[in-house]
Amino acid sequence: MDSGGSPEDNLQPIQTVSREPAPQAPAAPSPRFTIMASSKFRFYTVTAMVVANMIGTGVFTSLGFQLVDIRSGFALLMLWAVGGLVALSGALSYAELGAALPRSGGEYNLLRRIYHPAAGFVSGWISSTIGFAGPTALGAMTFAAYLASAFPDGLGDNWRKLVAATLVIVMALAHAGNHRTSGSTQLIFTSIKIFVIVAFCLLALMVTSEPQPVSFLPREDDAAVIGSAAYAVALIYVSFAYTGWNAATYLSSEIDNPQRTLPWVLASGALIVTVLYLALNFVFLRVAPMDAMVGQVEVGAIVAESAFGAAGGRFAGLVFALLLISTVSAMTMAGPRVIQVIGEDFPALGFFASRNRHGVPAIAIYTQTAIALIFIFTSTFESVLVFAGFTMALNSFVTVFGVFVLRRRQPELPRPYRTFLFPLPPLVYLTVTGWILTFTLINRPVEALFSLAIIGSGLLFYFLTARLRH
């Protein structure tokens, strides 16, 4: 097994001659699938996309649900620290797989190469129906909730849904044009997001003359809290908030020099977001009363009102709403690449693979948008949150386990990057994620079983679609 080394050392290509057949490479793309190098995304753009994918609905809403069962400041911050460690461990594991098997499509590409085409198809089915459409809908719904908090009388439920749907449609139009417009949109909104979050944390702490009586030091009962089923379910909310650390693998074919760039993008995105999440939740707990946030979606607006007063809270609600634009934008940018790659591999679904003259998969983007709109108009916020979180955690669990599988089956496969401190990162990810999945299945069986039903339907659809290929 690999003993690790410095990240710089691990980025050096491995000069070996394969003695075993490498996984079959995908067929060369036809001219309509070819992307010019000048049209590809660069490091900063893709890192911005990863950060924006991660910072969104989860961190601005999860604390309200966590406070229902957990009231320890230390235990709550530990949730976010553990979530960051798990995300970084997953990112380091994905970096090895993505560099060794560079192609857009994320888990779809990786699982079909590691296990079987059926596994890849089911993963792509999950990503296209839930993994991105669900978070896109949640981001838009949270945008509408925060926007409503900026008005004294709020907005009715129907108006919120219309606002959320409008945002999803506008982002689809922005990203279905060309790479330059898509990348610029993402970079601008993500930069604004990071600046505003840092400024909010500093200002809220500065103006709060009487902080909440919350201790962030360990208490005697914290061990029992951290080992409880409620804590495992709370980690589902946190894992959902960190969802997106793997987003760069969905655009591997559209990244400059993916073998070298991808590991740095994944690790940088996870580290930046972990620091911002810990800062935000520290400020939330320090500034606003816990009772005021219990079960609430728009936690950020509640904290802003506690720090800056009613008028300041409404203004902050508007600002937080604007921050969520980049989240919906990032999901719209990354997710459709899964649908596109499935279309390239399955002739029966080939229309999803078509690109416009700029190389952008516009039909796939509009397809994901349509699914997100269905979520917006038919589902409740918390049910989508738990359902999407469980399903995506299961998807990434199988993918990270693939690091061990691929090393065993293809030990001589060139790996431009090897997981730093292997096997520790994948073991950390698998242990914590497995614990979360088990407790969620026991305590939230409806959402978990519905997720398994989606997986079963994906297998059925695969066999029907595969039959049409022959």
Secondary structure by P-SEA (a helix, b strand, c coil): ccccccccccccccccccccccccccccccccccccccccccaaaaaaaaaaaccccccccaaaaaacccccaaaaaaaaaaaaaaaaaaaaaaaaaaaacccccaaaaaaaacccaaaaaaaaaaaaacccaaaaaaaaaaaaaaaaaaccccccaaaaaaaaaaaaaaaaaaaaccaaaaaaaaaaaaaaaaaaaaaaaaaaaaacccccccccccccaaaaaaacaaaaaaaaaaaaaaccccccccccccccccccaaaaaaaaaaaaaaaaaaaaaaaaaacccccccccccaaaaaaaaacccaaaaaaaaaaaaaaaaaaaaaaaaccaaaaaaaaaacccccccccccccccaaaaaaaaaaaaaaaaacccaaaaaaaaaaaaaaaaaaaaaaaaaaaaacccccccccccccaaaaaaaaaaaaaaaaaaaaacaaaaaaaaaaaaaaaaaaaaaaaaac
